[in-house]
Amino acid sequence: MANKPRNDFFDRLVYLGLRVTSMAMHWFPVNTNLRTARLIGSVWYRIDRKHRARAIANIQRSFPHFTEAQCDCVAEKGLQNMFMLGVEVLHTTRLVRIDTWRKYVELDNFRQPLELLMTRKQGAIMLTGHYGNWEILGYVLATLGFESTAVARPLDNPYLNDWVFGVRRRQGQKIVGKKGATAEISQLLAEGGVIGFVADQNAGSKGLFVDFFGRKASTYKSIGLLAMKYDVPVVIGYARRIDGKFRFVLGTQDIIWPKDWKDQPDPLRYITQRYTKAIEGFISDDPSQYLWAHRRWKTRPKGEQPLKYD
């Protein structure tokens, strides 16, 4: 079925509204705007029954030892995170520069990824999840002079897409759309480039099912296949927000080296399960920064009933 034609006037109106909002936000300190974003997120959490129920159900399944109050608290903070992320994206280019980045970013266990980027002896795949501020990872690396290419789904609104992606390109980070990106990604890895993915989306019926918080989750095969074909390491990292402010810890959860999968009976499953386990690891360290409302477990293995709220 063809996509419904978009309303250009409405798209322009939404874009204008966001630009005006962005201008207004810059009259206030970023941490003041983050407090406002948390308030808006809490209000939205109370009125959005659908996403609230899905988030709570996902948390209950992932942390069965949590009380009802804990699940509700984590779910609310997870939705607040989305509004905070929007504020942070709009402030990033003004605040994070080569002379100021240390004021906002701490690097934790990040030596090996930086060495990979500096030596450029081989390409690399860098992964994260919908956690903390996943947008700032590539931006900080680009600010430090390390080129990378992020694979992302374009926004439906073309004006918002050009503007928001422009923020990420401002420091030299390249963005390619998911659809039809295989050839470009392959060429970049063959030339020793660095490719970034947000790797915790539901992959549909053609995905590889691996364990994620104790349940099977459909996961994209492409990451493992690319790593195997070009013999490149897979780096799993995160950007965790500190104390609800515009300050982040960038850390490395795991690095999967080519030698790690060479002797495995099923290298593709090994890579996919290991990076998924790494994402689970940094989420578990602070579940409140994860986007629990997204439909990670939507697709079920053949013969299994769909999960409630998914």
N, C-alpha and C positions, 0 to 999 in steps of 0.2 A: 504494500500500500504506500502511495506517495505521501511525503510529509506535507502537512497542511501549510499553505503559504503563510508567511509571517506578515504581520501588520507593521509596515515600515514606520508609520507615524507613531505607533505605540512603542516600538523599539527605540526610536529617537527620544521619545518622552522619558522612558526609563533611563536611558543614557544621560540625558540632561539632568534628571533628578539626582542621579548618583554623582554627577560632577559637581552639582551645587552642594550636595551633602558633603562631598570631599573637601570643597573649599571651606565650608563652615567648620568642619572638624579641625582644620588646621589653625583655627583661632584658639584652640585649646590644647593643652599638653596631651601627649599621646596616652598617658596613663589615666587621665581624666576621661578620655574617650573610651578607654577599655572598661572603666567602671560603668559607664553608660551602656556599653555593649553587653556587659553581663546582666544589667537590669533588663534590657530589651530581651535578651535571651531567656531570662526567667519568666517574663510575661508571656513570651511566645510558647515556652514550654507548658505553661498552664492552659493555654487555649488550643494548642495543637495536639489533640488527643491521639491522633494516628501515630505520629512520630514518637510521642511520649511512651505509648504502649509498646511500640516496637523496640525502642531503646531499653526499656525496663526488662522486657522479655529476653532480649539478647544478653543483658548483664546477668540476669538470674541464671540463665543457662551456662554462662561462662564462669560465674563465681557463685556456685550454689550455696556457699557458706555465708554469703552476704545476707544481712537482714533486709527487710522490705525498705526500711528507712535509708540504708546504705545504697541500695539499688536506685531509689528515687533521687538521692543526692548526686550520685555519679551520672545518672542520665541527664539531670538538669545541667550539670557542669559541662557535659559533653555537648549539649546544644548551645550553651553559652559560648563554647569554644568556636563555633562557626561564626557568630557575630563578632567575636574578638579577632578572628582571622581576617575578616573583611576590613576592620580598622587597621590592623597591622600591615596588610598589603598596601593600603593607601598611604601609610606613613613611611614605608620602608625606604623608598628612594631618597626621601629627604633626610632620614636619620642615619641610615647605614651607608657609610662611605669608607674609603680606604684609610682615612685618618680618624674615624670614629667607631669602627666596627667593634673594637675591644670593649667599648663602653656598654654594648648591648649583647655581645655574644661571648660565651666561654666554649673552648674546645676541650672535650673530654674523651680521652682514648681515641684521638683522631690522627695520630702520627702516621700510621700505615696508609690510610687513604690519601693523606697529603703527599707522602712519598711516592705513591702510585701516580698522582697527578703531576708531580714535579719531574719524575724521571721520564714519563711518557714512553717507556719501553714497550708497553702493551696497552691495549684498551681496557676498559672496565665498565661494569654495569653497576649503577648505584641505585639502591632501592630504599623506600620508606613506606609508611602507611598514612592513613587519614588520622594523623596524630599530632597534637601540638600545633606548631606552625610549619607544615610540610613545605610551604612555598619558599621559606627563607633559606632552606638548605642550599639550593642551587644558586640563589642570589648572592649569598655570602661567598661561596666558592668563586663565582664570577667576579665579585668585588676584589677578591684576593688575586685575581689574574688567572684563575684556572677555568678554562673553557669547558663547558658541558652542554649537552643537548637534552632537553626534557621532552618526554613523550606525554602529550596531554590531549584530552578531548576538548575541541573548540566549544566556546559558549554559544548558545543558540542565537543570542542577540549579537549581530555582527559588530555593532558599535562598541558594546561592552567588551567583546572579544578583543578587538584591536587595542582598546585602551588598557585593559587588565593585563593582556599578554605583553603590551608595551612596557609595563612596569618591570616584568621579568627580563625583557630584552635590554633594558636600559644599561645594564652593566656588561652586556655581551653574552648573556645566556641565550642559547638558541632554543626555540620551541617548534616541535613538529607535531602535527595532528596524528591521532592514532590511526585513522583510516588511511590506508595506502602508504604508511610510513616505512614499510618493511625494507624497501630498496635503499632508502636514505640511511636508515639505521644500520643496515648491513655494511654499507660503504664506510660509514663513520667508524664502526668497530674494526673493520679491516685496516683502516688507516691509523688505528691506535687512539681513537676518540673515546670519550666518556658519555654514556647514555644514562639518563635518570628516569625511573619509573615510580609511580605510586602503585604499589604492587598488591593491594588488598581488595581489589574489586571482584565482584562475582563474575566468573568467566562463562557462565551459561552451560548448556548441555555438552559442549565440546571441550570443556575444561578438564583438568586433572584434579580429582578429588583427593585432598590431603587433610590431615587433622589440623583444626584451628580451634583452640579452646574446647577440646574434647568432642568436636563434631566435625563431620566431613564438610569441607568447603570447596566449591568449584574454583580452581585457580588456573590462571593462564599458563600455558605450556611455553609460550614464546620466549620468556626470559631464560629458562633452562636451556632451550634449544639454541638460542643465540650464544649463551655462555659456552656450550659444548662445541658449537661450530667454530667459534673464533678463539677458543681456548683462553678466555678472559676471566678474571676473578669477579665475584659478585659481592658487593659491599652493602651491608644493611645498616642504615643509620637512622637517626631521629633528630628532631629539634623540639626539645621540651621547654615549655614556658616556665619561668621562675616566678613564683609568688604572684601570679596573675598580672605581671607587669610586662612592659616591652623589653624583656631580657630573656635570653635563651641559652640553653646548654645544647651544643651540637655534639652528639656522641656516636660511636660505632658499636653496634650490638654484636655483629659477627662479620667475618669475611670468609667466603667460600672460595678456596683456591682450586685451580684445575686439578692439582694432585689429589684433592680430597675426593673427587668423584671418579677418578680414573679406574679404580678397582671395584667400584660399586656394581652390583648385578643389574640395577636399574638406575643409571645416572640421572635421568630426567626426574624421576620421582625423588631421588635423594636431594637434588638441588632445590626442587620446588618445596618439599617438606621442610628442609632445613631453613630456607629463608622465611617461610611462613612461621616456623617456630621462633625465629629471631624476632619477627614483628610481634608475635604474641608475647615475647619476653619483655620488650620495652613498654608495651601497653600495660602489662601486669605491674610494672614498677609505679605507674600512676594511671589507673584506668579512667580517671576523670577527664583526661585530655584526648580521649578517643571519640570518634564519631560513631557512637553506638546505634544511631538511628538509620544508618545506611544498611542496605539489604545484602550483607555479606553472605548470608546463608540461604539466599533465595532459591537457588537451584539445588535440588536434592538428587542423590544417586538414584538410578533406575529402581523402581519398586518402593522407594521410601516416600512417605507422606510429607507434604510441605509442612514446614514449621509454622506454628501459629504466629500471626502478625507479619509473616514474610510471604 
